[in-house]
Amino acid sequence: MALLRQAPAARIMNQGELFLIATPIGNLGDITIRALETLRRVEMVAAEDTRTAKKLFQRYRINAPLVSLHDNSSPAQRQKLLEKLAAGAAVGLISEAGTPGISDPGYRLITEAVERGIRITPLPGPCAAVAALCASALPLDAFFFAGFLPPRPGPARRRLEALREIEATLIFYESPRRLNVTLALLLEVFGDRQACVARELSKIYEEFLRFPLSELLRLGAEREWRGEITLLVSGRDTKGINRDPEVLAREEERLESVLSAEGFGRGLSRRDLVDELAARFPRLKRRRIYELVNRRDF
């Protein structure tokens, strides 16, 4: 079939093209002209959720055939798409919302297409992580996208411990039913860092809650989280930016509570104990932690 644009001379004859098409994360008006043009001209569109895709297609009168490509899709389904591409088809790929391949199953098709030498063309557009970051009031000079944490507490904790020393702003996706559990774990592993819950981006009930983790956890105990959640957390503080006296006082209270826990510190030297607490409470100066530890008998 005719491709969507003039192919370079070096391009393989009849080679297809996979278009990664960013779609709205809520407001259906957030779609580019180029995305609409491409969706109307490709031979088919692989969608993470065909129900969501149909709403978009109906709004903009798009008639391209839809095929499902989600977490439970078989390798055979991807193989059919790869065969179409190898035969010269132009195929669009969309996620349920936002940019394809970011925390969605489309990355498998992208990887396999690249391995087969199929041309990949990304169409820039909406992305929840970037939209939330811009309005979070957290540092924008560097950020780290961490996606979804593992669902089980042990692996989730180990993942956070691996991220603890990163100085860039951290971005997570989270479900509303798990948000409080994640906030508590972040508070325990990272200490009381500044954070932001960005909820229902671009939708009617869009909301940004910019507070320390402890305050977000308190709010979570008083309300039922709903909607799509992007959670952002400040990176490890190495420049003394987060030295608010009230925040530091709460950190000391939490440290005292940890020290009072039955069995805590058993078998550790004072130096090892201070090392462990310094990692868990990065806002407190090591000298202050040492003072608080020395007040107690272990």
ABEGO torsion letter per residue (X at the ends): XBBABBBBAABBBGBBBBBBBBBBAABAABBBAAAAAAAAABABBBBABAAAAAAAAAAAGBABBBBBBBAABBAAAAAAAAAAAAAGBBBBBBBABEBBGBGBAAAAAAAAAAAAGBBBBBBBEBBAAAAAAAAAGBBAABBBBAEBBBABAAAAAAAAAAAAABABBBBBBBBAAAAAAAAAAAAAAAEBBBBBBBBGBGBAABBBBBBBAAAAAAAAAABBBBEBBBBBBBBBBAAGABABAAAAAAAAAAAAAAAABBGBGBGBBAAAAAAAAAAABAABBAAAAAAAAAABBX
